[in-house]
Amino acid sequence: MVNNLKPECSFASWYPQFRKDSLNATIFNIPEEVLTYLEHDAFILPVEATNSALQNTEWLDGSPIEDEQHSLDFQPTFPEFSKRIQDTIDEYNAVFIKSNWSSPLDATWVAPTKTLKCKTLEEVYLLLKSSDRIAKDLSNVKCYSNCENSLTPCLVIKKWQDINPCTEFRCFVVDNELIVEFCIGISQRDISQYYTYNDSEKYNIQTDIKSLFMERIKGRFPLNHYSFDVIRFKKEKVKIVDFGPLDESATKGTLFTYDELQNQIKHTPEFRFIGEEVGIQPKASNHFCIPQEINDFFNSNESSTLLDIIQREVENQQKDSESDT
């Protein structure tokens, strides 16, 4: 195995088989020219994204648009790929994006809403271009190019839904079994909060997730050791969000440790949740924030915006290009 992100857990690999039990999604293969753009260090938005912004007189963060940026000769353009994204945004109104394995959670600092909710093409490209998690995914896809389980880099777009975090759960499977002498763990997904819902619904939560696993997942997913995330919208309505490897470096154990999952024997699924205010931990997403150098820049230039920085970088690169010429 060339890395810890298994090809079986790539969204496009498992989604067709589990479509009926998952949240609806649209999957696009990422063209080679877009991959080259995403891998390049220069932070320039494609023509289509900046053109959509020009419909207004301001960027999404309120800063004024400078026309010079949109006439640069080297500004990239991907009309077909961008149109497919825009058509999906128009259909869904607001979207959530991810690549083969990961969402751009580390790039929310660049988004105007500080979330993964995208309503414009500009926001989609900002997240894709700013995320190290996306960059790692695309790099890992290349590692499988010469393997039997070859992969294609993809962009996954889902309709945005406001999800109550108390309804999200991470489940761990060992030896393809949920019960009877094998270990299984079910944990609340957001371990930063205490939710009374989990205490009052704990039996139904266990029952519904167990039913989903036994009836729809067991024997169909190709790995014997893996994790899967679900959302329980209401009683007997549980949807699969994602699959992941049973690997601590790739999938967080939440309220379980990996020693517990791999070494302890349980006869019934164990559901862990925070049962009181004590023990609340920092919210994981809070660890993803604005890079230090940009934060320092803002502290010394209070009137500047993020897109001011991007604008200046584009102008500097244009000057360098003209100088080289």
Salt bridges, closest charged atoms under 4 A:
ASP21 OD2 - ARG216 NE 3.02
ASP21 OD2 - ARG220 NH1 3.85
GLU39 OE2 - LYS142 NZ 2.83
ASP87 OD2 - LYS83 NZ 2.82
ASP175 OD1 - HIS225 NE2 3.60
GLU177 OE1 - LYS218 NZ 2.97
ASP190 OD2 - LYS283 NZ 3.79
ASP199 OD1 - LYS202 NZ 3.73
GLU201 OE1 - ARG232 NH2 3.11
ASP208 OD2 - ARG232 NE 2.86
ASP229 OD1 - ARG170 NE 2.71
ASP229 OD2 - ARG189 NE 3.54
ASP242 OD2 - LYS98 NZ 2.40
GLU260 OE1 - ARG272 NH1 2.86
GLU270 OE1 - LYS266 NZ 3.68
GLU270 OE2 - ARG272 NE 2.90
